[in-house]
Amino acid sequence: MTETALPEPELTEQEVNEQMQVRLAKRDRLIESGAEAYPVAVPVTDSIRSVRERFGDLEPDASTGVTVGVAGRIVHLRNTGKLCFAALQAGDGSRIQAMVSLAEVGEESLERWKELVDLGDHLFVSGEVISSRRGELSIMAKEWSIASKAIRPLPNLHSELGDETRVRQRYLDLIAREQARITVQARAQAVASLRSTFAEHGYLEVETPMLQTIHGGASARPFVTHSNAFDTELFLRIAPELFLKRAVVGGLERVFEINRNFRNEGADSTHSPEFAMLEAYQAYGDYNQMAELTQELVQNAALAASGSHVVTWADGRKYDLGGEWGWLPMYESLSEASGVHITPETPYESLRELTDKFGIEVQHPTHGKLVEELWEHFVKPSLERPTFVADFPVDTSPLVRAHRSKPGVVEKWDLYIDGFELATGYSELVDPVVQRERFVAQAALAAKGDADAMRLDEEFLRALEHGMPPTGGMGMGIDRMLMALTGLGIRETILFPLVK
């Protein structure tokens, strides 16, 4: 704004403590005077955004004759002799200038303003909408009051917050940085778009348990807790898959869920121990149909959040999510990139020689895990356009149907966006006999120390034994979808990420 204070240096911890004592004293004086430091309500009649939309084109030094009552946080403050200025910011980032003059409010009110009002306070002002001599849209206050007294001073809003501050004190990030607010809005718009697209395709949104007696639906390490009421060990869910499939068995032929998953594993730029997940299942569908649906979901979300399939990332790069996305078979692409013919029949020892040759470490190696690690080494770095990487090894996909025409692989794809995995899709395994065999094999891996292996789930098998129709399924991380739309790391896309 044109009539606000110049930047000030960051406060030291001692200066913060001193300011807090001064502000606490102001709070006390407010209360002693009969005013309220934290009133239950203030008589707001208009939002700051709506005032700007109505009167944003006012000429300099113009009056409207219209009185409004608005509230916002003071983000800039300048006090002079007979005229004081404050920039009020709403939660959406829109701002307006409040002007408090001796002529309009009187000497006593002006002195109270100078004595009691600080940067960071929430303020209510009521007065006429005008334009200042410099053309700044303003409210010439007839009356004002504290809506909430800030005891702790704000950081310097003229300089970038540090990364740790932005993550640990996201509320300051939202106050100070427009991109933080845009990211939250984009997430809300994208998730609303997902629900809208599902509704167009006849899906029902359901909710399934987060506390589970047996963790399943993915290969991951769970968080373990204890229920005092049932005196039993429970797991925070790593995936909703097995319960959503129960819903399909029960006749809910198209279902989806957007909710939280928890995995007791590493945290980095694409992984968080707690994350939002979308999973969807369609009876009488397969992984081809789920790929088509996923492309539509992501492209519609891009339109909702950014207005285009070509999104602009935080670093300024543009990324095209439009058009038809590529399809890349895993074994064939690995053979081409490595120069070694690799198939589901390639001996384990030959794969192990390759991983050793290229220094690729594999935890609890099996044929499938070696193939996937080799693929990530040779092929993954070359992926730029959105790509469905398809037809995975059997032993890494225990809940997936065997491929209808390719022995040794399953009908599974992973969707990669600019080199990171965004979503996965399956033709679901619905044969309870084969599913039991897969669970037993997973249990054997768990017995050998693989903490990510699945456990045998008798209740899920009981449901399958009642008959599950041919089904396609997909899962997509909501946080990762925001990464694809914004180019940000996962901690930026989560409003309040878990930090140590």
Backbone hydrogen bonds, N-H to C=O, Kabsch-Sander energy under -0.5 kcal/mol:
donor,donor_aa,acceptor,acceptor_aa,energy
4,T,1,M,-0.6
16,V,12,T,-2.5
17,N,13,E,-2.3
18,E,14,Q,-2.3
19,Q,15,E,-2.7
20,M,16,V,-2.4
21,Q,17,N,-1.8
22,V,18,E,-1.9
23,R,19,Q,-2.7
24,L,20,M,-2.5
25,A,21,Q,-1.9
26,K,22,V,-1.8
27,R,23,R,-2.5
28,D,24,L,-2.2
29,R,25,A,-2.2
30,L,26,K,-2.5
31,I,27,R,-2.2
32,E,28,D,-2.7
33,S,29,R,-1.8
34,G,31,I,-1.5
35,A,30,L,-1.7
44,V,42,V,-2.4
45,T,69,G,-2.7
46,D,69,G,-2.1
51,V,47,S,-1.9
52,R,48,I,-2.2
53,E,49,R,-2.5
54,R,50,S,-2.0
55,F,51,V,-2.5
56,G,52,R,-1.5
58,L,55,F,-1.6
61,D,132,S,-2.2
62,A,59,E,-1.1
64,T,129,V,-1.3
68,V,127,G,-2.5
70,V,125,V,-2.3
72,G,123,L,-1.8
73,R,89,Q,-2.6
74,I,121,D,-3.0
75,V,73,R,-0.6
75,V,87,A,-2.6
76,H,87,A,-0.9
78,R,85,F,-2.8
80,T,83,L,-0.8
84,C,100,V,-2.6
85,F,78,R,-3.3
86,A,98,A,-2.1
87,A,76,H,-2.2
88,L,86,A,-0.6
88,L,96,I,-3.1
89,Q,73,R,-2.7
90,A,94,S,-2.9
93,G,90,A,-1.9
96,I,88,L,-1.8
97,Q,137,L,-1.7
98,A,86,A,-3.6
99,M,139,I,-2.8
100,V,84,C,-2.5
101,S,99,M,-0.6
102,L,82,K,-2.5
105,V,101,S,-2.4
106,G,102,L,-1.7
110,L,106,G,-2.0
111,E,107,E,-2.4
112,R,108,E,-2.2
113,W,109,S,-2.2
114,K,110,L,-2.2
115,E,111,E,-1.9
116,L,112,R,-2.7
117,V,113,W,-2.2
120,G,74,I,-2.8
121,D,118,D,-1.7
122,H,148,S,-2.7
123,L,72,G,-3.1
123,L,121,D,-0.5
124,F,145,S,-3.0
125,V,70,V,-2.5
126,S,143,E,-2.5
127,G,68,V,-2.2
128,E,140,M,-1.3
129,V,66,V,-2.5
130,I,128,E,-0.5
130,I,138,S,-2.6
131,S,62,A,-2.7
132,S,136,E,-2.4
135,G,132,S,-2.1
137,L,135,G,-0.5
138,S,130,I,-3.0
139,I,97,Q,-2.4
140,M,128,E,-2.7
141,A,99,M,-2.7
141,A,139,I,-1.0
142,K,126,S,-3.6
143,E,126,S,-1.8
145,S,124,F,-2.2
147,A,122,H,-3.1
148,S,122,H,-1.7
149,K,37,A,-1.4
151,I,149,K,-0.6
157,L,155,P,-0.5
159,S,156,N,-1.1
166,R,162,G,-2.5
167,V,163,D,-1.8
168,R,164,E,-3.1
169,Q,165,T,-2.5
170,R,167,V,-0.6
172,L,169,Q,-1.5
173,D,169,Q,-1.4
174,L,170,R,-2.6
175,I,171,Y,-1.6
176,A,172,L,-2.7
177,R,173,D,-2.7
178,E,176,A,-0.5
181,R,177,R,-1.2
182,I,178,E,-2.6
183,T,179,Q,-2.4
184,V,180,A,-1.7
185,Q,181,R,-2.3
186,A,182,I,-2.9
187,R,183,T,-2.2
188,A,184,V,-2.1
189,Q,185,Q,-2.5
190,A,186,A,-2.6
191,V,187,R,-2.7
192,A,188,A,-2.2
193,S,189,Q,-1.9
194,L,190,A,-2.1
195,R,191,V,-2.1
196,S,192,A,-2.0
197,T,193,S,-2.7
198,F,194,L,-2.5
199,A,195,R,-2.3
200,E,196,S,-2.0
201,H,197,T,-1.1
201,H,198,F,-0.6
202,G,199,A,-1.6
203,Y,198,F,-2.4
204,L,254,R,-2.6
206,V,204,L,-0.5
206,V,256,F,-2.4
212,Q,210,M,-0.6
212,Q,235,F,-2.6
220,A,218,A,-0.9
220,A,452,D,-0.6
223,F,236,L,-0.5
225,T,234,L,-3.1
227,S,232,T,-2.8
228,N,226,H,-0.7
231,D,227,S,-1.1
232,T,227,S,-1.2
234,L,225,T,-2.6
235,F,212,Q,-2.7
236,L,223,F,-1.9
237,R,210,M,-2.5
243,F,240,P,-0.8
244,L,240,P,-2.2
245,K,241,E,-2.4
246,R,242,L,-1.1
247,A,243,F,-1.7
248,V,244,L,-1.6
249,V,245,K,-2.4
250,G,246,R,-2.0
251,G,248,V,-1.7
252,L,247,A,-2.4
253,E,251,G,-1.4
255,V,281,Y,-1.9
256,F,204,L,-2.2
257,E,279,E,-2.3
259,N,257,E,-0.5
259,N,277,M,-2.3
261,N,275,F,-3.0
262,F,237,R,-2.5
263,R,273,P,-2.6
264,N,221,R,-2.9
265,E,263,R,-2.3
268,D,271,H,-1.5
271,H,268,D,-0.5
275,F,261,N,-2.2
277,M,259,N,-3.6
278,L,476,M,-2.8
279,E,257,E,-2.1
280,A,474,M,-2.5
281,Y,255,V,-2.6
282,Q,472,G,-2.9
283,A,253,E,-3.3
284,Y,470,P,-5.2
285,G,282,Q,-1.4
290,M,286,D,-2.0
291,A,287,Y,-1.5
292,E,288,N,-1.9
293,L,289,Q,-2.4
294,T,290,M,-2.4
295,Q,291,A,-2.3
296,E,292,E,-1.9
297,L,293,L,-2.8
298,V,294,T,-2.5
299,Q,295,Q,-2.4
300,N,296,E,-2.6
301,A,297,L,-2.1
302,A,298,V,-2.3
303,L,299,Q,-2.0
304,A,300,N,-2.4
305,A,301,A,-2.5
306,S,302,A,-2.6
307,G,302,A,-0.7
307,G,303,L,-1.6
308,S,302,A,-0.8
311,V,309,H,-0.9
311,V,319,Y,-2.4
313,W,311,V,-0.6
313,W,317,R,-3.4
314,A,486,T,-2.5
316,G,313,W,-2.3
319,Y,311,V,-2.8
321,L,309,H,-2.6
321,L,319,Y,-0.7
326,G,386,P,-1.6
328,L,388,F,-3.3
330,M,390,A,-3.1
331,Y,391,D,-0.5
333,S,329,P,-2.1
334,L,330,M,-2.3
335,S,331,Y,-2.4
336,E,332,E,-2.1
337,A,333,S,-2.3
338,S,334,L,-2.4
339,G,335,S,-1.7
342,I,340,V,-0.7
346,T,343,T,-1.7
351,L,347,P,-1.8
352,R,348,Y,-2.5
353,E,349,E,-2.1
354,L,350,S,-1.5
355,T,351,L,-2.3
356,D,352,R,-2.4
357,K,353,E,-2.2
358,F,354,L,-1.9
359,G,356,D,-1.0
360,I,355,T,-3.1
361,E,359,G,-0.6
370,L,366,T,-2.3
371,V,367,H,-2.3
372,E,368,G,-2.6
373,E,369,K,-2.3
374,L,370,L,-2.4
375,W,371,V,-2.6
376,E,372,E,-2.4
377,H,373,E,-1.7
378,F,374,L,-2.6
379,V,375,W,-2.9
380,K,375,W,-1.7
382,S,379,V,-2.0
383,L,380,K,-1.8
387,T,416,Y,-2.1
388,F,326,G,-2.9
389,V,387,T,-0.8
389,V,414,D,-3.3
390,A,328,L,-2.4
390,A,388,F,-0.6
391,D,412,K,-2.2
392,F,410,V,-0.7
394,V,408,G,-1.0
396,T,393,P,-0.6
397,S,394,V,-1.8
400,V,397,S,-1.6
401,R,427,S,-3.0
403,H,409,V,-2.8
409,V,406,K,-1.3
410,V,392,F,-2.4
411,E,401,R,-2.3
412,K,410,V,-1.9
413,W,425,G,-2.5
414,D,389,V,-2.5
415,L,423,A,-3.1
416,Y,387,T,-3.0
416,Y,414,D,-0.6
417,I,420,F,-2.8
418,D,384,E,-1.1
420,F,417,I,-2.0
422,L,415,L,-3.5
423,A,415,L,-1.0
424,T,475,G,-2.7
425,G,413,W,-2.6
426,Y,473,G,-3.0
427,S,411,E,-2.1
428,E,426,Y,-0.7
428,E,471,T,-2.6
429,L,399,L,-2.0
430,V,428,E,-0.6
435,Q,431,D,-2.5
436,R,432,P,-1.8
437,E,433,V,-1.8
438,R,434,V,-2.4
439,F,435,Q,-2.4
440,V,436,R,-2.4
441,A,437,E,-2.1
442,Q,438,R,-2.2
443,A,439,F,-2.5
444,A,440,V,-1.8
445,L,441,A,-1.6
446,A,442,Q,-2.3
447,A,443,A,-2.2
448,K,444,A,-1.0
449,G,446,A,-1.6
450,D,445,L,-2.2
451,A,449,G,-1.1
453,A,450,D,-1.2
455,R,215,H,-0.8
458,E,456,L,-0.7
461,L,457,D,-2.1
462,R,458,E,-2.5
463,A,459,E,-1.7
464,L,460,F,-2.3
465,E,461,L,-2.2
466,H,463,A,-1.5
467,G,464,L,-2.2
472,G,282,Q,-2.4
473,G,426,Y,-2.1
474,M,280,A,-2.3
475,G,424,T,-2.8
476,M,278,L,-2.9
477,G,422,L,-1.5
478,I,276,A,-1.9
479,D,276,A,-0.8
481,M,477,G,-2.0
482,L,478,I,-1.9
483,M,479,D,-1.6
484,A,480,R,-2.2
485,L,481,M,-1.7
486,T,482,L,-2.2
487,G,483,M,-2.9
490,I,269,S,-2.2
492,E,489,G,-1.0
493,T,489,G,-1.1
494,I,490,I,-1.2
